[in-house]
């Protein structure tokens, strides 16, 4: 298989490229700088992609997008979060739709933020979207893939949960505090965390590329979501450190900004991977305690 990928320099993208090449696939990475071997240049702001970037390709994996939780949500940052997703997806979808021989599948990133803050409600791909900034971003992000779908390309909108890796992302940012024994639950700790290990995230992306039955919205989350309180306890046990402290909600709102804290840290979604399960995908790490132990061993 020949796969074109955007966002190849990110935490997930690097691992997807490695996994594809390990199984013998050809990979072309879309980059904004002058391309090297195995790369093609694109400029989402200018709306251009190097001619021939998709020649002979069988699939596209679209992972580009500015980080959501690493900066406060100022007005310019909000605009960047939206444009880095919607603008790039629109360019890709229109470009693929206009090809004489397009790839058969587009796997485009999205997130469980689509569902908004839903309390204890159990959510599957059939659940309605929520409200709030993140829900609006995800909705626009997914709608931008429509031209590809209308052109007959199989489109997978991968709604990922929190991707757990000791080498980056949300877990890596928490590890120093927990290793010093000063980690703890966030707010009430009752908010649900829908998570997935990096290895299972990569396997889910490859499954979406390979399996013709996978299409539309697909939840990339482990089958056993947990509350923040349970996650905190499991992380402390995996590190053999106490995890009895708590960070009050008001402190998180002061440090992170009220919107980011309310929508990302104190909100939650209890998401199940119904489509992955029914299309034959199996998780290497379905439980949070064994997943964290394996990640941190």
C-alpha angles and dihedrals in degrees: 000000000000111000128188113205135190122199090034093151095059128094094266096033094057091052093046091052091049092049093048093049092045090061092047102261123144114240131199115189120208108224135175096217125070104298127246127200111312092022138099126199126239135172112200092184092055091038095236137131125187110264111256095021091131099037109138093358121148099190145009128216113197114197103147119130141118117264113271103200105034099080138033114268102252117165092262091048092051090051091050092049090053099041095045088060107031097038094049094044092048091052093049095045094049092045093051092045090055096053121108090219107023125183114267098237140034117194105194124186122241132152144234086252082089088083097053122211104330105165113213095344113129109234132202133169088277093061120106123252121263136225134262136067097297093048090051092048092051092047093052090042092055095042089056089069092063097099089059092050092047089054090059098260115141104244123200117190103200110207101198126195124212105315110222120214132145088218099062148334129059097330094052090053091054098045099081092056094047093046089057090049095246099105122111148148121311117236113322092344090224095107115109122245118206105198142170132187118248091244092054091044090056092046090050091053091051089047089053090051094048105037115076091198091066112091141134121018114000124181111224098198135118114263093245112058115188138201120256088251092057092044091051092051092047092049092050091050092048090054094039089236133124116260102185099120124097134205109218119230095242091057091052090051091052095048100038101027124260098268099046092045094047097045102035110024106027097032124075147189126209098210129177125200096231098157095046090051095047092049094056103264116149125197122231089203113028097156126066098220096054091039093056092044090053093045094050101038 
